[in-house]
Every structure is written in C-alpha cells, then in structure tokens.
Amino acid sequence: MIADKNKYNTIEGPGFAAFIDLYDSTYAWDQNSDTSVEMLGELYELVEKNTDKFGGHIGNFTGDGFLFLFKNVENCILCLSRIIEQWKSVRRKYVEKYSADGVVVPDDKFLALRTGVSFGNFGSLNMRDKVHYAGSGINKAQRCEAESKEYFKRAKIGELESPNYIFVDSSAENLIFSRTNFYISGQLDAQFKGYVQSNTAIEKADFEFKKQFIYAVWPKKKSGLSGKSAKEMEKLAFAQAKENIGNRLLIASQSVKSGIMMYGLSETAIGGNKNRLLEEAVKSYKDALKVYSFDFAPEDYAKMQNNLGIAFLDQADLFVGEERKQKLQEAIAAYKQALRTYTSSSPEYYAGYHLGISSAIRKQAIMLAGEAKELKLNEAIKSCKKALSVVAFETFPKQYALAQNNLGNVFKIQSNSLLGEKKKQKIKEAIKAYRESLRVYTFESSPEDYGRTQNNLGNALKNEAEVLANKAKSEKIKEAVSAFKEALKVYDFDSSPFYYAGTQNNLAISLKEQAKFVSGKEKLEKLKEAINAYRQALRIYNIDTMPEYYALVNYNLAYVFKEYAKLFTGKESKRKIKKALEIYNESLRVYTSDYYPDRYQFAVTEISKLNSILKNNGVKK
C-alpha cells in the first residue's frame, strides 16, 4: 500500500501532510489477523475514494495507518472528516465481528481513527519502483498525531464531540482561511520532540522537548435558506456582507502568515526548492495585496510591498541574465511602492525601504561595466545616504548598521574599477563602513548580521591587500583570513548553506593569496586548504540551482589550479594546467560578453594564455 508511481502522480512540498491511524490495531492483529486484513482493505477503499475526491495524494502506508498529502488544508480536513464519518458504520461492523469471535473489546475507542495534520516541506523518493515520501511536514504530522492520543479519548473538546476530531498543529491551523466553515478548538498543549540551537552558534545543538499547541477541528454543516421570510433574508444578507468583509480581512491575514512561513522555509533551502518556496511567498503577498490596497490599508500595503521586495531580491540571486534583471526591477518597484506610505517622518521604515532599493541597484550594477556600472553604484550610494539622513547609531542602531554595511558593499565594488590612491581610498571607506556596522553587530547580540559583516570586511581587507606589498600585504591578508573565520563561527553547512558557501569561497581566495608569501611544502599546504574551501562551497553551488555562484567558485578555483601547476613539472604540471582550462571553461557556461563582461574577459584571456603554454610544450588542446 505504498504509493505506486504508475497509479498516482507525485506531489512535492510545501504542503499539508496528514496521518490517519487505526487505534488499537496491534491488539486487533494479535486477536485475528485475517479479520484485520479484511478491515484494512475496507479502510483503504474509503481512503482511496475520498483522497481522489478532494484532490489529495496517498503517500506511505505505515502498517496501521495512511499518509495523505494535500496542497490545501481545507480539502485535507474535509477529506479526513468524510473518511471518519464513513468509517463509523464500518467500525461498528468489525467491533461486532471481533466480539462475536470472543475478543474482549479493550475500550470504547477500539478501531477508531486518530489523525494529525501539519504544514511543511516534503518530497518524493523513488525506491524499488515505488514512491515514498519524506520531509519535515510529514515528521510534524506524525508528532501531531502522536500528541493527540489523550485528547482523542475525550468525549468532548469545546463544541466538538467524539469521534469528530481532526487534530492539526499550529502551522496548519494558521493556514485555515475559511475559518467560519470550521469548528476550531482552543489551544491544546503538546510536547514535540526536537532540536534547539545552543546559545553559541558553533556549539552542538541540544535535544529538548519543544512546547507546541495542537487543535481539534471539524467542518461545519451548511444550513439551508428555505422557509426564511424576506426580513430574515435581509438580516442574513446584511450579516453575510459584514462576514464577507471580515473574511476578506481574515484571508488577507492568513495570506500574510502563509507568505512569511514560506519565506522562512526558503531561508534554509537551496536551488529549485528555494525558488519554489519564494514563488509561494510572492503569491501569498500578492493575494494579501488584493485586500490591503494603498487606499484601504496603507500601512499593511507598505509592509506587503516590502516583503515582496525582499522575496524578489532573494529570487534574483537564483538567476542570471534577463531573469535576474527582471527580479531586481520587480524588487525596486516593490520598495518604491512601499515608500508611497512611509516618508522621512517615519525614519525606521523610510530608511529600511531605501536600503532595499540600494541593495537591488547594487546587484544591478554588478551585471554592468564601465560608465553604466558607475552610474548604478552612485544611485545605490544615494539610496544609502537617504537612509542615513534619518537614522543614527544612537536612535536606530539596526538601520544605521545596515546602511553602513550597504555603503561598504558599494564602496568595495567601486574600488574594483579604480587604480592607485583612488582605489586605496575607496577600500578604506569600505572598511571604515563595515567596522562602523560592527559597532552594532556583535556575535552575541546579532550573530547572523555579525557573520555577514565579518565576511564583507574580510573581502574589503583582501582587496586592500591587493594595493599593498610585501609585509604590509601579508598582514592584511592575514586579517582577511581572520575575518572570514569569524564569519564561519556563525555560518555552517546545515543552518546557513548559502552564506557558508560564499564565505568558504572568500576564505579560499585569501588562502590562495597567502600561498604567494610562502614556498615549498607550506605553499602546497595553503593551496590545498584553498582547494578544500572551494570544494566546500561547491557542496552548495551547482550550474542548475545557483549558476552565478557556481561560476564564481569555478572562476576562482581555476586560478588556484593554474598556481598549483607551477609547483610541478612535466606531465603533472600539464595535468594541472588542463584542469585549470576545464574549470575556466565551466565558468563560461554562465559568464558571457553581455552578462558579467569583466569576468568573461578575464577568463577568456586566461584560457588563451594557458593554451599557449600547452602549445609551446607540445601538448594538444
């Protein structure tokens, strides 16, 4: 009874997972296995019929229960309620049958159905021509079903009476949009087993019981209007109109919750799954904006536009070319809409939205070259300065720190196209901005911001080292390595995969630079460390899910192999050069003369040089 790929289409999360468990089934099996097989066959027929009717998918069969997967929580609840209703007569038949066989019925819940529903991620796994499902949503649904055991035995829960209970956890309850169509109990205490992050980000997570809530729900029956007088109909119509307004607001509120939840899930996802979650978040925010218009609810309108801007910015990081350009334009448009509500008289919001615009414009600039790039960077600086015109370290420290961090990012990019003293000055401005940001961001109070800013500071220090020489250069690179390692106290592969990969890439670059100041075995070790750091980054990045970052790591890794080749002679040296060529060409799957022209030109030049070396040594390309 495991889902058969030939019979059922697969379904991918995020969505709603539900379990139906046959209570006391182990006892029933021990008493009469033949009757149990017959009974489970009838239960499966009900499951199959109703799951098809309500647009769900049958997942794994657990031995005494079924997994269901839905995209809509209301349909999930309706499906489960219909199965429970139809099971009542079937259950009576089998209770009587067991009794007739001399089996002692243990209690009045014998063979009743117990449920658990949760929202979360899940996906399909093909194993031996069968489709299995796994994921956080399924794990939480199992816990919800297990925690319902004591409540399931109660004769009444609020307005509900046994056995008409469907148990959902908070994540599913929050997403019931048509709440007037369901009875929903108050909060029922539950203890879910789980892991909690330690106070120190680099310590091992501790196991604990996390306090949660579950709810008993059941659909309401529809009442007809036949026999109502005109006056009664008028009252009902007025009440319905008020209810419709309330429902619209409620649906908007639930859309916001759904969007925030989807965005939260996206933060630890990567690639296609991350984009799918962000698309769901964007859809939810747009649904909320159907109610929260600028005229009707200007503050909520601004907040939703801000949320859209953030989601579009995150999506932009997943694309290249026109798709990336489009997402950045959408982000800027959303932030500008938010600024229709909040002016400089609301400094916290005004600053935040301008900083969002600054980030999007900076990312646009990276895709350009020459004068067009410089104009975009100047636009980004203007947006940062608009934010800093209304916030200060003493009044709004978080916004102040973010503005300084953003300024540092822009100054650092500007420095890349400068030379001599102008370059030095711009890098110093970037370093000063990052250090100003770290007056607010500490490892203890703001670990994620601290990690991000340390990573940015490391990059600026690395860039400063490029305009220095000898011991001064070596010392500056050492500072950069230290900053990247500070960032990696916060970022790890499991909890922050995206930032972990980026910081490993930056660390590798600095280690490669350190290798220039040593020789022999020590140089070899530094280059090996760099290669290892790049490979850590490539645990996250690939051409399909994160093409821009995949290209950047390969672009840098190729240079390491070129340097590596210099430590060898003969065939081994040629092998390393060929590896560098292979990796540079891999980066050109993303970098073109239209998009990222600077990196494209550098890679093409390096490929030409390496091919010349091989040719001069009598090696075919």
Residue pairs with C-beta under 8 A, 6 or more apart in sequence:
1 44
1 61
1 66
2 60
2 61
2 130
2 131
2 132
3 10
3 57
3 58
3 59
3 60
3 130
3 131
3 132
3 133
4 130
4 131
5 126
5 129
5 130
5 131
8 57
8 58
8 131
9 57
10 57
10 124
10 131
11 57
11 69
11 71
11 124
12 122
12 123
12 124
12 276
13 69
13 120
13 121
13 122
13 123
13 135
13 137
14 119
14 120
14 121
14 122
14 137
14 262
14 265
14 276
14 277
14 280
15 69
15 70
15 71
15 119
15 122
15 137
16 69
16 70
16 71
16 72
16 73
16 76
16 117
16 118
16 119
16 137
16 172
16 175
17 59
17 67
17 68
17 69
17 117
17 118
17 119
17 120
17 122
17 133
17 135
17 137
17 138
17 140
17 141
18 67
18 68
18 69
18 70
18 76
18 79
18 80
18 115
18 116
18 117
18 141
19 62
19 65
19 66
19 67
19 68
19 115
19 116
19 117
19 141
19 142
19 144
19 145
20 47
20 65
20 66
20 68
20 80
20 83
20 113
20 114
20 115
21 62
21 64
21 65
21 113
21 114
21 115
21 116
21 145
22 28
22 40
22 43
22 64
22 65
22 111
22 113
23 109
23 110
23 111
23 112
23 113
23 114
23 152
24 106
24 107
24 109
24 110
24 111
25 36
25 63
25 64
25 65
25 111
26 64
27 106
27 110
28 35
28 36
28 39
28 98
28 110
28 111
29 36
31 98
31 101
31 103
32 98
32 101
32 103
35 94
35 97
35 98
35 101
39 90
39 94
39 111
40 64
42 90
43 66
43 87
43 90
44 66
46 83
46 86
46 87
46 90
47 58
47 66
47 68
47 83
48 58
50 79
50 82
50 83
50 86
51 57
51 58
51 68
51 79
53 79
53 82
54 70
54 75
54 76
54 78
54 79
54 82
55 70
55 71
55 72
55 75
56 68
56 69
56 70
56 75
56 76
56 79
57 68
57 69
57 70
58 66
58 67
58 68
58 69
59 66
59 67
59 68
59 69
59 132
59 133
59 138
60 66
60 67
60 132
60 133
61 67
65 145
67 133
67 138
67 141
68 76
68 79
68 80
69 122
69 133
70 76
70 79
73 117
73 119
73 168
73 172
73 175
73 176
74 176
74 177
74 178
74 181
74 182
76 117
76 172
77 117
77 166
77 168
77 176
77 182
77 217
77 218
77 219
78 219
80 115
80 117
80 166
81 164
81 166
81 218
81 219
83 113
84 113
84 115
84 163
84 164
84 166
87 113
88 163
91 111
91 112
94 111
95 105
95 110
95 111
98 105
98 110
99 105
109 152
109 153
109 163
112 152
112 163
113 163
114 145
114 148
114 149
114 152
114 167
115 145
115 148
115 165
115 166
115 167
116 141
116 142
116 143
116 144
116 145
116 146
116 147
116 148
116 167
116 168
116 169
116 214
117 141
117 144
117 166
117 167
117 168
117 169
117 172
118 137
118 138
118 140
118 141
118 143
118 144
118 168
118 169
118 171
118 172
119 137
119 140
119 169
119 171
119 172
119 174
119 175
119 261
120 135
120 136
120 137
120 138
120 139
120 140
120 171
120 265
121 135
121 136
121 137
121 265
121 269
121 273
121 277
122 133
122 134
122 135
122 136
122 137
122 138
123 133
123 134
123 135
124 131
124 132
124 133
125 131
125 132
125 133
125 134
126 132
140 169
140 171
140 192
141 169
143 169
143 190
143 192
143 193
144 167
144 168
144 169
144 190
144 214
145 167
147 167
147 190
147 191
147 192
147 212
147 214
148 165
148 167
148 190
148 214
148 216
151 157
151 165
151 167
151 188
151 214
151 216
152 162
152 165
152 167
153 162
154 162
155 161
155 162
156 162
157 165
157 185
157 188
157 216
158 183
158 185
158 186
158 216
159 183
159 185
160 183
160 185
160 216
160 218
164 218
165 216
165 217
165 218
166 216
166 217
166 218
167 188
167 214
167 215
167 216
167 217
168 176
168 214
168 215
168 217
169 190
169 212
169 213
169 214
169 215
170 212
170 213
170 214
170 215
171 261
173 184
173 215
173 217
174 254
174 257
174 258
174 261
175 254
175 257
175 258
175 261
176 182
176 184
176 217
176 254
177 250
177 251
177 254
177 255
178 247
179 250
180 220
180 243
180 247
181 219
181 220
182 217
182 218
182 219
182 220
183 217
183 218
183 219
183 220
184 215
184 216
184 217
185 215
185 216
185 217
186 215
187 213
187 214
187 215
188 213
188 214
188 215
188 216
189 211
189 213
190 211
190 212
190 213
190 214
191 209
191 210
191 211
191 212
192 209
192 210
192 212
193 207
193 209
193 210
194 207
194 208
194 209
194 210
195 205
195 206
195 207
195 208
196 205
196 206
196 208
196 210
197 205
197 495
198 204
198 205
198 206
201 443
201 447
201 489
201 490
201 492
201 495
202 489
202 490
202 492
225 233
225 236
228 236
248 291
249 291
251 287
251 291
252 287
252 288
252 290
252 291
252 292
252 300
253 288
255 284
255 285
255 287
255 288
256 284
256 285
256 288
256 304
256 307
258 280
258 281
258 284
259 280
259 281
259 282
259 283
259 284
259 285
259 288
259 307
259 311
260 281
260 307
262 277
262 278
262 280
262 281
262 284
263 277
263 278
263 281
263 307
263 310
263 311
265 277
266 274
266 277
266 278
266 281
266 314
268 495
268 496
268 497
269 277
270 497
270 498
270 540
270 545
270 546
271 318
271 542
271 544
271 545
271 546
272 544
272 545
274 314
274 318
274 545
275 315
275 318
278 311
278 314
278 315
278 318
279 315
281 307
281 311
282 308
282 311
282 312
282 315
285 304
285 307
285 308
285 311
286 308
288 300
288 304
289 301
289 304
289 305
291 297
292 300
292 301
292 304
293 301
294 301
294 337
294 340
294 341
298 340
298 341
299 341
301 337
301 338
301 340
301 341
302 337
302 338
302 339
302 340
302 341
302 342
302 349
302 353
303 338
305 334
305 335
305 337
305 338
306 334
306 335
306 338
306 349
306 352
306 353
306 356
308 330
308 331
308 334
309 331
309 332
309 334
309 335
309 338
309 353
309 356
309 360
310 331
310 356
312 327
312 328
312 330
312 331
312 334
312 360
313 327
313 328
313 331
313 356
313 359
313 360
313 363
315 327
316 324
316 327
316 328
316 331
316 360
316 363
317 498
317 546
317 548
317 549
318 545
318 546
319 327
319 547
319 548
320 547
320 548
320 590
320 595
321 594
321 595
324 363
324 367
324 548
325 364
325 367
328 360
328 363
328 364
331 356
331 360
332 357
332 360
332 361
335 353
335 354
335 356
335 357
335 360
336 357
338 349
338 353
339 350
339 353
339 354
341 349
342 349
342 350
342 353
343 350
344 350
344 389
344 390
347 390
347 391
347 395
347 396
347 399
348 391
348 396
348 399
350 386
350 387
350 390
351 386
351 387
351 388
351 390
351 391
351 396
351 399
351 403
352 387
352 399
352 402
354 383
354 384
354 386
354 387
355 383
355 384
355 387
355 399
355 402
355 403
355 406
357 383
358 380
358 381
358 383
358 384
358 387
358 406
358 410
359 380
359 406
361 376
361 377
361 379
361 380
361 383
362 376
362 377
362 380
362 406
362 409
362 410
362 413
364 376
365 373
365 376
365 377
365 380
365 413
366 373
366 413
366 596
367 595
367 596
368 376
369 597
369 598
373 417
374 414
374 417
377 410
377 413
377 414
380 406
380 410
381 407
381 410
384 403
384 406
384 407
384 410
387 399
387 402
387 403
387 406
388 400
388 403
388 404
388 407
391 399
391 400
391 403
392 400
393 400
393 436
393 439
393 440
397 440
398 440
400 440
401 436
401 437
401 438
401 439
401 440
401 441
401 449
401 453
402 437
402 449
404 433
404 434
404 436
404 437
405 433
405 434
405 437
405 449
405 452
405 453
405 456
407 429
407 430
407 433
408 429
408 430
408 431
408 432
408 433
408 434
408 437
408 456
408 457
408 460
409 430
409 456
411 426
411 427
411 429
411 430
411 433
412 426
412 427
412 430
412 456
412 459
412 460
412 463
414 426
415 423
415 426
415 427
415 430
415 463
416 463
418 426
420 467
423 467
424 464
424 467
427 460
427 463
427 464
427 467
428 464
430 460
430 463
431 457
431 460
431 461
431 464
434 453
434 456
434 457
434 460
435 457
437 449
437 453
438 450
438 453
438 454
438 457
440 446
440 449
441 449
441 450
441 453
442 450
443 450
443 486
443 489
443 490
447 490
448 490
448 496
450 486
450 490
451 486
451 487
451 488
451 489
451 490
451 491
451 496
451 499
451 503
452 487
452 499
454 483
454 484
454 486
454 487
454 490
455 483
455 484
455 487
455 491
455 499
455 502
455 503
455 506
457 483
458 480
458 481
458 482
458 483
458 484
458 486
458 487
458 503
458 506
458 507
458 510
459 480
459 506
461 476
461 477
461 479
461 480
461 483
462 476
462 477
462 480
462 506
462 509
462 510
462 513
464 476
465 473
465 474
465 476
465 477
465 480
465 513
466 473
468 476
473 517
474 514
474 517
477 510
477 513
477 514
477 517
478 514
480 510
481 507
481 510
481 511
481 514
484 503
484 506
484 507
484 510
485 507
487 499
487 503
488 500
488 503
488 504
488 507
490 496
490 499
491 499
491 500
491 503
492 500
493 500
493 536
493 539
493 540
497 539
497 540
498 540
500 536
500 540
501 536
501 537
501 538
501 539
501 540
501 541
501 549
501 553
502 537
502 549
504 533
504 534
504 536
504 537
505 533
505 534
505 537
505 549
505 552
505 553
505 556
507 533
508 529
508 530
508 531
508 532
508 533
508 534
508 537
508 556
508 557
508 560
509 530
509 556
511 526
511 527
511 529
511 530
511 533
512 526
512 527
512 530
512 556
512 559
512 560
512 563
514 526
515 523
515 526
515 527
515 530
515 563
518 526
523 567
524 567
527 560
527 563
527 564
527 567
530 560
531 557
531 560
531 564
534 553
534 556
534 557
534 560
537 549
537 553
538 550
538 553
540 546
540 549
541 549
541 550
541 553
542 550
543 550
543 586
543 589
543 590
547 589
547 590
548 590
548 596
550 590
551 586
551 587
551 589
551 590
551 591
551 596
551 599
552 587
552 599
554 583
554 584
554 586
554 587
555 584
555 587
555 591
555 599
555 602
555 603
557 583
558 580
558 581
558 583
558 584
558 586
558 587
558 603
558 606
559 580
559 606
561 576
561 577
561 579
561 580
561 583
562 576
562 577
562 580
562 606
562 610
564 576
565 573
565 574
565 576
565 577
565 580
566 573
568 576
574 614
574 617
574 619
577 610
577 613
577 614
578 614
580 606
580 610
581 607
581 610
581 611
581 614
581 621
584 603
584 606
584 607
584 610
585 607
587 599
587 603
588 600
588 603
588 604
590 596
591 599
591 600
591 603
592 600
593 600
593 601
611 621
614 620
614 621
615 621
